[in-house]
Amino acid sequence: MKTTLQLIGNFEKRNNISIAVKIFGDGSSVTEEFWDEEELNESSNIDELHEFLKNTQYKLSEDDGRCLSPVQIAE
């Protein structure tokens, strides 16, 4: 759990976005933008969730550095 919380914190800082992660009993999860509840990811296990949190970079506004809404993957 400590690793997951660290990855969530790093993800939020990197993407300048607040997220909520719901983890279910079978190990699957859903990640949503906290305020608008935009679904960002569905994972079938904790490893997939960790990969999403480590590797996803969203585009940020050039004006204020906030994550664009709706989110857009940075290329």
N, CA, C and O atoms as a printed pandas DataFrame, in Angstrom:
     atom_number atom_name residue_name chain_id  residue_number  x_coord  y_coord  z_coord
0              1         N          MET        A               1    0.822   -1.191    0.000
1              2        CA          MET        A               1    0.000    0.000    0.000
2              3         C          MET        A               1    0.868    1.258    0.000
3              4         O          MET        A               1    0.515    2.258   -0.625
4              5         N          LYS        A               2    2.003    1.207    0.700
5              6        CA          LYS        A               2    2.894    2.361    0.758
6              7         C          LYS        A               2    3.381    2.745   -0.637
7              8         O          LYS        A               2    3.436    3.927   -0.974
8              9         N          THR        A               3    3.732    1.749   -1.444
9             10        CA          THR        A               3    4.184    1.992   -2.814
10            11         C          THR        A               3    3.075    2.639   -3.627
11            12         O          THR        A               3    3.317    3.600   -4.358
12            13         N          THR        A               4    1.870    2.122   -3.505
13            14        CA          THR        A               4    0.732    2.663   -4.250
14            15         C          THR        A               4    0.490    4.119   -3.873
15            16         O          THR        A               4    0.265    4.953   -4.749
16            17         N          LEU        A               5    0.533    4.431   -2.590
17            18        CA          LEU        A               5    0.323    5.816   -2.150
18            19         C          LEU        A               5    1.412    6.750   -2.670
19            20         O          LEU        A               5    1.127    7.889   -3.040
20            21         N          GLN        A               6    2.651    6.277   -2.701
21            22        CA          GLN        A               6    3.751    7.084   -3.256
22            23         C          GLN        A               6    3.529    7.347   -4.739
23            24         O          GLN        A               6    3.730    8.464   -5.216
24            25         N          LEU        A               7    3.115    6.311   -5.465
25            26        CA          LEU        A               7    2.871    6.459   -6.902
26            27         C          LEU        A               7    1.715    7.421   -7.163
27            28         O          LEU        A               7    1.768    8.204   -8.110
28            29         N          ILE        A               8    0.682    7.372   -6.344
29            30        CA          ILE        A               8   -0.444    8.300   -6.485
30            31         C          ILE        A               8    0.043    9.735   -6.269
31            32         O          ILE        A               8   -0.290   10.625   -7.051
32            33         N          GLY        A               9    0.818    9.960   -5.227
33            34        CA          GLY        A               9    1.351   11.297   -4.955
34            35         C          GLY        A               9    2.220   11.813   -6.085
35            36         O          GLY        A               9    2.106   12.973   -6.481
36            37         N          ASN        A              10    3.090   10.955   -6.607
37            38        CA          ASN        A              10    3.954   11.349   -7.727
38            39         C          ASN        A              10    3.129   11.663   -8.977
39            40         O          ASN        A              10    3.405   12.632   -9.683
40            41         N          PHE        A              11    2.115   10.837   -9.243
41            42        CA          PHE        A              11    1.231   11.042  -10.384
42            43         C          PHE        A              11    0.531   12.392  -10.276
43            44         O          PHE        A              11    0.485   13.149  -11.246
44            45         N          GLU        A              12   -0.011   12.694   -9.105
45            46        CA          GLU        A              12   -0.727   13.953   -8.902
46            47         C          GLU        A              12    0.191   15.156   -9.088
47            48         O          GLU        A              12   -0.209   16.145   -9.702
48            49         N          LYS        A              13    1.393   15.088   -8.579
49            50        CA          LYS        A              13    2.346   16.199   -8.731
50            51         C          LYS        A              13    2.742   16.375  -10.188
51            52         O          LYS        A              13    2.740   17.492  -10.705
52            53         N          ARG        A              14    3.080   15.275  -10.852
53            54        CA          ARG        A              14    3.552   15.312  -12.237
54            55         C          ARG        A              14    2.470   15.847  -13.179
55            56         O          ARG        A              14    2.766   16.593  -14.113
56            57         N          ASN        A              15    1.232   15.467  -12.932
57            58        CA          ASN        A              15    0.132   15.836  -13.820
58            59         C          ASN        A              15   -0.703   17.004  -13.310
59            60         O          ASN        A              15   -1.647   17.428  -13.977
60            61         N          ASN        A              16   -0.364   17.526  -12.138
61            62        CA          ASN        A              16   -1.090   18.637  -11.527
62            63         C          ASN        A              16   -2.596   18.367  -11.547
63            64         O          ASN        A              16   -3.383   19.153  -12.075
64            65         N          ILE        A              17   -2.966   17.235  -10.959
65            66        CA          ILE        A              17   -4.353   16.775  -10.941
66            67         C          ILE        A              17   -4.585   15.998   -9.643
67            68         O          ILE        A              17   -3.675   15.339   -9.139
68            69         N          SER        A              18   -5.793   16.078   -9.110
69            70        CA          SER        A              18   -6.161   15.274   -7.944
70            71         C          SER        A              18   -6.935   14.062   -8.436
71            72         O          SER        A              18   -7.821   14.185   -9.283
72            73         N          ILE        A              19   -6.600   12.886   -7.903
73            74        CA          ILE        A              19   -7.271   11.665   -8.345
74            75         C          ILE        A              19   -7.833   10.887   -7.155
75            76         O          ILE        A              19   -7.416   11.064   -6.011
76            77         N          ALA        A              20   -8.786   10.028   -7.472
77            78        CA          ALA        A              20   -9.331    9.067   -6.509
78            79         C          ALA        A              20   -9.161    7.691   -7.123
79            80         O          ALA        A              20   -9.510    7.471   -8.283
80            81         N          VAL        A              21   -8.623    6.769   -6.342
81            82        CA          VAL        A              21   -8.421    5.402   -6.813
82            83         C          VAL        A              21   -9.302    4.491   -5.975
83            84         O          VAL        A              21   -9.201    4.465   -4.748
84            85         N          LYS        A              22  -10.164    3.746   -6.647
85            86        CA          LYS        A              22  -11.009    2.759   -5.977
86            87         C          LYS        A              22  -10.426    1.387   -6.268
87            88         O          LYS        A              22  -10.329    0.983   -7.427
88            89         N          ILE        A              23  -10.035    0.667   -5.217
89            90        CA          ILE        A              23   -9.476   -0.672   -5.357
90            91         C          ILE        A              23  -10.513   -1.665   -4.846
91            92         O          ILE        A              23  -11.029   -1.528   -3.737
92            93         N          PHE        A              24  -10.807   -2.659   -5.666
93            94        CA          PHE        A              24  -11.832   -3.647   -5.342
94            95         C          PHE        A              24  -11.196   -4.932   -4.819
95            96         O          PHE        A              24   -9.996   -5.154   -4.977
96            97         N          GLY        A              25  -12.009   -5.768   -4.200
97            98        CA          GLY        A              25  -11.546   -6.990   -3.555
98            99         C          GLY        A              25  -10.827   -7.953   -4.470
99           100         O          GLY        A              25   -9.995   -8.733   -4.007
100          101         N          ASP        A              26  -11.125   -7.921   -5.764
101          102        CA          ASP        A              26  -10.455   -8.832   -6.697
102          103         C          ASP        A              26   -9.144   -8.262   -7.218
103          104         O          ASP        A              26   -8.490   -8.883   -8.056
104          105         N          GLY        A              27   -8.748   -7.074   -6.725
105          106        CA          GLY        A              27   -7.487   -6.453   -7.130
106          107         C          GLY        A              27   -7.639   -5.482   -8.286
107          108         O          GLY        A              27   -6.680   -4.792   -8.631
108          109         N          SER        A              28   -8.809   -5.408   -8.892
109          110        CA          SER        A              28   -9.030   -4.450   -9.970
110          111         C          SER        A              28   -9.221   -3.056   -9.367
111          112         O          SER        A              28   -9.423   -2.909   -8.161
112          113         N          SER        A              29   -9.153   -2.038  -10.225
113          114        CA          SER        A              29   -9.292   -0.672   -9.729
114          115         C          SER        A              29   -9.821    0.249  -10.809
115          116         O          SER        A              29   -9.783   -0.061  -11.999
116          117         N          VAL        A              30  -10.316    1.391  -10.357
117          118        CA          VAL        A              30  -10.740    2.472  -11.230
118          119         C          VAL        A              30  -10.096    3.741  -10.698
119          120         O          VAL        A              30  -10.117    4.005   -9.496
120          121         N          THR        A              31   -9.526    4.522  -11.604
121          122        CA          THR        A              31   -8.920    5.797  -11.246
122          123         C          THR        A              31   -9.728    6.900  -11.903
123          124         O          THR        A              31  -10.001    6.852  -13.102
124          125         N          GLU        A              32  -10.111    7.902  -11.106
125          126        CA          GLU        A              32  -10.913    9.018  -11.593
126          127         C          GLU        A              32  -10.279   10.330  -11.188
127          128         O          GLU        A              32   -9.580   10.412  -10.178
128          129         N          GLU        A              33  -10.530   11.365  -11.991
129          130        CA          GLU        A              33  -10.178   12.715  -11.592
130          131         C          GLU        A              33  -11.078   13.043  -10.410
131          132         O          GLU        A              33  -12.284   12.804  -10.467
132          133         N          PHE        A              34  -10.516   13.580   -9.354
133          134        CA          PHE        A              34  -11.240   13.735   -8.092
134          135         C          PHE        A              34  -12.447   14.665   -8.188
135          136         O          PHE        A              34  -13.529   14.317   -7.716
136          137         N          TRP        A              35  -12.278   15.840   -8.792
137          138        CA          TRP        A              35  -13.326   16.859   -8.750
138          139         C          TRP        A              35  -14.411   16.620   -9.794
139          140         O          TRP        A              35  -15.597   16.759   -9.493
140          141         N          ASP        A              36  -14.022   16.263  -11.016
141          142        CA          ASP        A              36  -15.000   16.088  -12.095
142          143         C          ASP        A              36  -15.427   14.641  -12.284
143          144         O          ASP        A              36  -16.331   14.352  -13.068
144          145         N          GLU        A              37  -14.778   13.735  -11.569
145          146        CA          GLU        A              37  -15.061   12.302  -11.646
146          147         C          GLU        A              37  -14.899   11.743  -13.060
147          148         O          GLU        A              37  -15.565   10.776  -13.430
148          149         N          GLU        A              38  -14.013   12.356  -13.846
149          150        CA          GLU        A              38  -13.702   11.838  -15.176
150          151         C          GLU        A              38  -12.904   10.547  -15.006
151          152         O          GLU        A              38  -11.882   10.539  -14.320
152          153         N          GLU        A              39  -13.356    9.471  -15.617
153          154        CA          GLU        A              39  -12.635    8.205  -15.499
154          155         C          GLU        A              39  -11.352    8.280  -16.305
155          156         O          GLU        A              39  -11.360    8.615  -17.489
156          157         N          LEU        A              40  -10.250    7.961  -15.643
157          158        CA          LEU        A              40   -8.937    8.031  -16.267
158          159         C          LEU        A              40   -8.386    6.659  -16.642
159          160         O          LEU        A              40   -7.663    6.521  -17.629
160          161         N          ASN        A              41   -8.731    5.644  -15.846
161          162        CA          ASN        A              41   -8.136    4.328  -16.061
162          163         C          ASN        A              41   -8.935    3.246  -15.344
163          164         O          ASN        A              41   -9.519    3.476  -14.285
164          165         N          GLU        A              42   -8.945    2.066  -15.948
165          166        CA          GLU        A              42   -9.427    0.850  -15.304
166          167         C          GLU        A              42   -8.283   -0.144  -15.353
167          168         O          GLU        A              42   -7.673   -0.341  -16.404
168          169         N          SER        A              43   -7.990   -0.764  -14.238
169          170        CA          SER        A              43   -6.914   -1.757  -14.164
170          171         C          SER        A              43   -7.486   -3.064  -13.636
171          172         O          SER        A              43   -8.368   -3.064  -12.776
172          173         N          SER        A              44   -6.982   -4.171  -14.154
173          174        CA          SER        A              44   -7.476   -5.468  -13.691
174          175         C          SER        A              44   -6.681   -6.009  -12.516
175          176         O          SER        A              44   -7.103   -6.965  -11.865
176          177         N          ASN        A              45   -5.511   -5.393  -12.236
177          178        CA          ASN        A              45   -4.708   -5.821  -11.087
178          179         C          ASN        A              45   -3.811   -4.670  -10.645
179          180         O          ASN        A              45   -3.724   -3.640  -11.314
180          181         N          ILE        A              46   -3.150   -4.859   -9.515
181          182        CA          ILE        A              46   -2.335   -3.787   -8.926
182          183         C          ILE        A              46   -1.132   -3.431   -9.795
183          184         O          ILE        A              46   -0.698   -2.279   -9.809
184          185         N          ASP        A              47   -0.592   -4.407  -10.516
185          186        CA          ASP        A              47    0.553   -4.121  -11.392
186          187         C          ASP        A              47    0.158   -3.174  -12.522
187          188         O          ASP        A              47    0.912   -2.264  -12.868
188          189         N          GLU        A              48   -1.031   -3.392  -13.097
189          190        CA          GLU        A              48   -1.516   -2.487  -14.143
190          191         C          GLU        A              48   -1.734   -1.082  -13.587
191          192         O          GLU        A              48   -1.410   -0.094  -14.246
192          193         N          LEU        A              49   -2.274   -0.995  -12.392
193          194        CA          LEU        A              49   -2.467    0.308  -11.755
194          195         C          LEU        A              49   -1.132    1.009  -11.572
195          196         O          LEU        A              49   -1.005    2.192  -11.887
196          197         N          HIS        A              50   -0.138    0.296  -11.068
197          198        CA          HIS        A              50    1.181    0.886  -10.851
198          199         C          HIS        A              50    1.783    1.374  -12.169
199          200         O          HIS        A              50    2.374    2.453  -12.213
200          201         N          GLU        A              51    1.642    0.599  -13.235
201          202        CA          GLU        A              51    2.161    1.008  -14.542
202          203         C          GLU        A              51    1.486    2.289  -15.015
203          204         O          GLU        A              51    2.149    3.194  -15.522
204          205         N          PHE        A              52    0.169    2.365  -14.851
205          206        CA          PHE        A              52   -0.562    3.576  -15.214
206          207         C          PHE        A              52   -0.038    4.770  -14.419
207          208         O          PHE        A              52    0.237    5.824  -14.992
208          209         N          LEU        A              53    0.100    4.613  -13.120
209          210        CA          LEU        A              53    0.541    5.714  -12.269
210          211         C          LEU        A              53    1.977    6.142  -12.578
211          212         O          LEU        A              53    2.299    7.327  -12.490
212          213         N          LYS        A              54    2.830    5.203  -12.934
213          214        CA          LYS        A              54    4.238    5.509  -13.244
214          215         C          LYS        A              54    4.403    6.176  -14.597
215          216         O          LYS        A              54    5.220    7.085  -14.744
216          217         N          ASN        A              55    3.638    5.739  -15.588
217          218        CA          ASN        A              55    3.949    6.070  -16.976
218          219         C          ASN        A              55    3.018    7.067  -17.653
219          220         O          ASN        A              55    3.291    7.481  -18.779
220          221         N          THR        A              56    1.944    7.459  -17.014
221          222        CA          THR        A              56    0.993    8.348  -17.681
222          223         C          THR        A              56    1.359    9.802  -17.454
223          224         O          THR        A              56    1.558   10.251  -16.325
224          225         N          GLN        A              57    1.441   10.524  -18.566
225          226        CA          GLN        A              57    1.705   11.957  -18.518
226          227         C          GLN        A              57    0.619   12.652  -19.321
227          228         O          GLN        A              57    0.420   12.352  -20.499
228          229         N          TYR        A              58   -0.083   13.581  -18.686
229          230        CA          TYR        A              58   -1.125   14.338  -19.360
230          231         C          TYR        A              58   -0.593   15.698  -19.777
231          232         O          TYR        A              58    0.371   16.207  -19.205
232          233         N          LYS        A              59   -1.237   16.280  -20.785
233          234        CA          LYS        A              59   -0.888   17.629  -21.220
234          235         C          LYS        A              59   -1.306   18.620  -20.148
235          236         O          LYS        A              59   -2.352   18.479  -19.515
236          237         N          LEU        A              60   -0.464   19.623  -19.961
237          238        CA          LEU        A              60   -0.739   20.680  -18.992
238          239         C          LEU        A              60   -0.959   21.992  -19.738
239          240         O          LEU        A              60   -0.380   22.216  -20.802
240          241         N          SER        A              61   -1.786   22.842  -19.180
241          242        CA          SER        A              61   -2.061   24.146  -19.760
242          243         C          SER        A              61   -0.789   24.988  -19.772
243          244         O          SER        A              61   -0.044   25.024  -18.792
244          245         N          GLU        A              62   -0.553   25.660  -20.891
245          246        CA          GLU        A              62    0.609   26.543  -20.969
246          247         C          GLU        A              62    0.407   27.792  -20.118
247          248         O          GLU        A              62    1.377   28.426  -19.704
248          249         N          ASP        A              63   -0.849   28.146  -19.855
249          250        CA          ASP        A              63   -1.154   29.357  -19.081
250          251         C          ASP        A              63   -0.850   29.200  -17.605
251          252         O          ASP        A              63   -0.155   30.028  -17.016
252          253         N          ASP        A              64   -1.374   28.126  -17.001
253          254        CA          ASP        A              64   -1.242   27.987  -15.556
254          255         C          ASP        A              64   -0.665   26.649  -15.099
255          256         O          ASP        A              64   -0.546   26.412  -13.897
256          257         N          GLY        A              65   -0.307   25.776  -16.029
257          258        CA          GLY        A              65    0.322   24.507  -15.678
258          259         C          GLY        A              65   -0.626   23.453  -15.142
259          260         O          GLY        A              65   -0.184   22.405  -14.671
260          261         N          ARG        A              66   -1.926   23.717  -15.208
261          262        CA          ARG        A              66   -2.902   22.739  -14.731
262          263         C          ARG        A              66   -3.156   21.694  -15.808
263          264         O          ARG        A              66   -2.955   21.938  -16.998
264          265         N          CYS        A              67   -3.595   20.541  -15.368
265          266        CA          CYS        A              67   -3.968   19.474  -16.279
266          267         C          CYS        A              67   -5.193   19.909  -17.076
267          268         O          CYS        A              67   -6.151   20.445  -16.519
268          269         N          LEU        A              68   -5.150   19.672  -18.385
269          270        CA          LEU        A              68   -6.295   20.029  -19.221
270          271         C          LEU        A              68   -7.489   19.151  -18.871
271          272         O          LEU        A              68   -7.326   18.014  -18.427
272          273         N          SER        A              69   -8.683   19.681  -19.071
273          274        CA          SER        A              69   -9.910   18.927  -18.831
274          275         C          SER        A              69  -10.818   19.079  -20.033
275          276         O          SER        A              69  -11.169   20.203  -20.392
276          277         N          PRO        A              70  -11.208   17.988  -20.666
277          278        CA          PRO        A              70  -10.875   16.610  -20.318
278          279         C          PRO        A              70   -9.388   16.349  -20.563
279          280         O          PRO        A              70   -8.729   17.034  -21.345
280          281         N          VAL        A              71   -8.888   15.324  -19.857
281          282        CA          VAL        A              71   -7.456   15.019  -19.936
282          283         C          VAL        A              71   -7.064   14.610  -21.347
283          284         O          VAL        A              71   -7.860   14.055  -22.105
284          285         N          GLN        A              72   -5.805   14.905  -21.673
285          286        CA          GLN        A              72   -5.223   14.527  -22.955
286          287         C          GLN        A              72   -3.842   13.968  -22.678
287          288         O          GLN        A              72   -3.050   14.570  -21.953
288          289         N          ILE        A              73   -3.558   12.807  -23.264
289          290        CA          ILE        A              73   -2.243   12.191  -23.094
290          291         C          ILE        A              73   -1.183   13.046  -23.795
291          292         O          ILE        A              73   -1.366   13.447  -24.944
292          293         N          ALA        A              74   -0.084   13.322  -23.106
293          294        CA          ALA        A              74    1.048   14.030  -23.700
294          295         C          ALA        A              74    1.823   13.042  -24.567
295          296         O          ALA        A              74    2.028   11.889  -24.186
296          297         N          GLU        A              75    2.237   13.501  -25.708
297          298        CA          GLU        A              75    2.971   12.613  -26.614
298          299         C          GLU        A              75    4.417   12.971  -26.709
299          300         O          GLU        A              75    5.169   12.317  -27.432
